[in-house]
Amino acid sequence: MSASPEELIAINSLLIQREAELARVHITESRINELLGENYPFEAPSVTLPSSIKKKAAKPKKSKAKQVAFKPRRLNPDEVAYQITWTEKGQTSEQNATDLKHLNSLLHEPLPGMKLLKVQTIDIDGAPVETLYDATF
């Protein structure tokens, strides 16, 4: 909620006025109770006050594009790249990444609708060496 300085001044002025009126009501009710020597059964206001409305606590929103808690390792000497396989909008795609930072950026900030299927390391000939993650089974 953002408000301009003029709106904030008007809001604060109204809140001060509200506090003064509530203080007057309290003083009046206290004087009536003193006259009677006991508490008078005051009725609740006939209108619903905004301050009396109880709001439900907002539940934190769950991320729809939550990825797997998978932490890739660095490449071994016989490995030259990571081969990443994912689906997006019903289409399967594959990409090779030589940099661990590139792989981590895809894992931590995936594209909308992207689902990681497989991460494996490949050798110089493009043959798979080791599967690091596999969600295809």
TORKOL-4160 file (C-alpha; in steps of 0.2 Angstrom, whole numbers, padded with zeros to 4 digits, m for minus):
137
<pt num="1" X="0000" Y="0000" Z="0000"/>
<pt num="2" X="0008" Y="0016" Z="m0005"/>
<pt num="3" X="0001" Y="0033" Z="m0002"/>
<pt num="4" X="0006" Y="0051" Z="m0006"/>
<pt num="5" X="0012" Y="0062" Z="0008"/>
<pt num="6" X="m0004" Y="0072" Z="0007"/>
<pt num="7" X="m0014" Y="0056" Z="0009"/>
<pt num="8" X="m0003" Y="0050" Z="0024"/>
<pt num="9" X="m0006" Y="0067" Z="0033"/>
<pt num="10" X="m0025" Y="0066" Z="0030"/>
<pt num="11" X="m0025" Y="0048" Z="0036"/>
<pt num="12" X="m0015" Y="0053" Z="0052"/>
<pt num="13" X="m0026" Y="0067" Z="0055"/>
<pt num="14" X="m0042" Y="0055" Z="0054"/>
<pt num="15" X="m0033" Y="0043" Z="0066"/>
<pt num="16" X="m0030" Y="0056" Z="0079"/>
<pt num="17" X="m0048" Y="0062" Z="0077"/>
<pt num="18" X="m0053" Y="0043" Z="0080"/>
<pt num="19" X="m0042" Y="0041" Z="0095"/>
<pt num="20" X="m0050" Y="0057" Z="0103"/>
<pt num="21" X="m0068" Y="0051" Z="0100"/>
<pt num="22" X="m0064" Y="0034" Z="0107"/>
<pt num="23" X="m0056" Y="0043" Z="0122"/>
<pt num="24" X="m0073" Y="0053" Z="0124"/>
<pt num="25" X="m0083" Y="0037" Z="0123"/>
<pt num="26" X="m0072" Y="0029" Z="0137"/>
<pt num="27" X="m0073" Y="0044" Z="0148"/>
<pt num="28" X="m0092" Y="0044" Z="0146"/>
<pt num="29" X="m0094" Y="0026" Z="0150"/>
<pt num="30" X="m0083" Y="0027" Z="0165"/>
<pt num="31" X="m0093" Y="0042" Z="0172"/>
<pt num="32" X="m0109" Y="0032" Z="0170"/>
<pt num="33" X="m0101" Y="0017" Z="0179"/>
<pt num="34" X="m0096" Y="0029" Z="0193"/>
<pt num="35" X="m0114" Y="0035" Z="0195"/>
<pt num="36" X="m0121" Y="0018" Z="0195"/>
<pt num="37" X="m0107" Y="0010" Z="0206"/>
<pt num="38" X="m0106" Y="m0005" Z="0194"/>
<pt num="39" X="m0103" Y="m0008" Z="0176"/>
<pt num="40" X="m0117" Y="m0004" Z="0165"/>
<pt num="41" X="m0121" Y="m0016" Z="0151"/>
<pt num="42" X="m0116" Y="m0006" Z="0136"/>
<pt num="43" X="m0122" Y="m0012" Z="0119"/>
<pt num="44" X="m0109" Y="m0015" Z="0105"/>
<pt num="45" X="m0110" Y="m0002" Z="0091"/>
<pt num="46" X="m0124" Y="m0006" Z="0078"/>
<pt num="47" X="m0111" Y="m0004" Z="0064"/>
<pt num="48" X="m0097" Y="m0015" Z="0060"/>
<pt num="49" X="m0081" Y="m0006" Z="0064"/>
<pt num="50" X="m0066" Y="m0010" Z="0053"/>
<pt num="51" X="m0055" Y="m0012" Z="0068"/>
<pt num="52" X="m0066" Y="m0026" Z="0074"/>
<pt num="53" X="m0065" Y="m0036" Z="0058"/>
<pt num="54" X="m0054" Y="m0051" Z="0061"/>
<pt num="55" X="m0044" Y="m0055" Z="0045"/>
<pt num="56" X="m0037" Y="m0073" Z="0041"/>
<pt num="57" X="m0019" Y="m0073" Z="0041"/>
<pt num="58" X="m0013" Y="m0074" Z="0023"/>
<pt num="59" X="m0004" Y="m0091" Z="0019"/>
<pt num="60" X="0012" Y="m0090" Z="0010"/>
<pt num="61" X="0011" Y="m0094" Z="m0008"/>
<pt num="62" X="0019" Y="m0110" Z="m0014"/>
<pt num="63" X="0031" Y="m0108" Z="m0029"/>
<pt num="64" X="0024" Y="m0118" Z="m0044"/>
<pt num="65" X="0040" Y="m0119" Z="m0052"/>
<pt num="66" X="0049" Y="m0126" Z="m0038"/>
<pt num="67" X="0064" Y="m0137" Z="m0044"/>
<pt num="68" X="0072" Y="m0152" Z="m0036"/>
<pt num="69" X="0085" Y="m0149" Z="m0022"/>
<pt num="70" X="0099" Y="m0156" Z="m0033"/>
<pt num="71" X="0117" Y="m0149" Z="m0030"/>
<pt num="72" X="0128" Y="m0153" Z="m0045"/>
<pt num="73" X="0146" Y="m0157" Z="m0043"/>
<pt num="74" X="0161" Y="m0150" Z="m0053"/>
<pt num="75" X="0166" Y="m0160" Z="m0069"/>
<pt num="76" X="0180" Y="m0173" Z="m0067"/>
<pt num="77" X="0195" Y="m0173" Z="m0078"/>
<pt num="78" X="0187" Y="m0186" Z="m0091"/>
<pt num="79" X="0171" Y="m0175" Z="m0092"/>
<pt num="80" X="0169" Y="m0160" Z="m0103"/>
<pt num="81" X="0151" Y="m0154" Z="m0101"/>
<pt num="82" X="0135" Y="m0156" Z="m0092"/>
<pt num="83" X="0120" Y="m0162" Z="m0103"/>
<pt num="84" X="0104" Y="m0155" Z="m0097"/>
<pt num="85" X="0087" Y="m0162" Z="m0102"/>
<pt num="86" X="0071" Y="m0153" Z="m0098"/>
<pt num="87" X="0053" Y="m0152" Z="m0104"/>
<pt num="88" X="0044" Y="m0135" Z="m0107"/>
<pt num="89" X="0027" Y="m0133" Z="m0114"/>
<pt num="90" X="0026" Y="m0152" Z="m0119"/>
<pt num="91" X="0042" Y="m0151" Z="m0129"/>
<pt num="92" X="0058" Y="m0160" Z="m0123"/>
<pt num="93" X="0074" Y="m0150" Z="m0125"/>
<pt num="94" X="0093" Y="m0154" Z="m0122"/>
<pt num="95" X="0107" Y="m0142" Z="m0119"/>
<pt num="96" X="0126" Y="m0144" Z="m0115"/>
<pt num="97" X="0134" Y="m0133" Z="m0102"/>
<pt num="98" X="0152" Y="m0132" Z="m0099"/>
<pt num="99" X="0151" Y="m0120" Z="m0084"/>
<pt num="100" X="0144" Y="m0125" Z="m0067"/>
<pt num="101" X="0137" Y="m0108" Z="m0065"/>
<pt num="102" X="0126" Y="m0110" Z="m0080"/>
<pt num="103" X="0119" Y="m0126" Z="m0074"/>
<pt num="104" X="0116" Y="m0118" Z="m0057"/>
<pt num="105" X="0107" Y="m0103" Z="m0064"/>
<pt num="106" X="0095" Y="m0115" Z="m0074"/>
<pt num="107" X="0092" Y="m0125" Z="m0058"/>
<pt num="108" X="0089" Y="m0110" Z="m0046"/>
<pt num="109" X="0080" Y="m0099" Z="m0059"/>
<pt num="110" X="0071" Y="m0110" Z="m0071"/>
<pt num="111" X="0061" Y="m0103" Z="m0085"/>
<pt num="112" X="0042" Y="m0103" Z="m0082"/>
<pt num="113" X="0035" Y="m0121" Z="m0086"/>
<pt num="114" X="0052" Y="m0129" Z="m0086"/>
<pt num="115" X="0054" Y="m0146" Z="m0078"/>
<pt num="116" X="0071" Y="m0154" Z="m0076"/>
<pt num="117" X="0072" Y="m0172" Z="m0082"/>
<pt num="118" X="0090" Y="m0177" Z="m0082"/>
<pt num="119" X="0107" Y="m0170" Z="m0079"/>
<pt num="120" X="0122" Y="m0181" Z="m0085"/>
<pt num="121" X="0140" Y="m0178" Z="m0088"/>
<pt num="122" X="0148" Y="m0181" Z="m0106"/>
<pt num="123" X="0165" Y="m0184" Z="m0112"/>
<pt num="124" X="0174" Y="m0177" Z="m0127"/>
<pt num="125" X="0164" Y="m0188" Z="m0139"/>
<pt num="126" X="0147" Y="m0183" Z="m0132"/>
<pt num="127" X="0145" Y="m0200" Z="m0124"/>
<pt num="128" X="0137" Y="m0200" Z="m0106"/>
<pt num="129" X="0149" Y="m0203" Z="m0092"/>
<pt num="130" X="0138" Y="m0202" Z="m0077"/>
<pt num="131" X="0120" Y="m0197" Z="m0073"/>
<pt num="132" X="0119" Y="m0185" Z="m0059"/>
<pt num="133" X="0100" Y="m0183" Z="m0059"/>
<pt num="134" X="0086" Y="m0192" Z="m0067"/>
<pt num="135" X="0068" Y="m0189" Z="m0065"/>
<pt num="136" X="0062" Y="m0198" Z="m0080"/>
<pt num="137" X="0059" Y="m0215" Z="m0071"/>
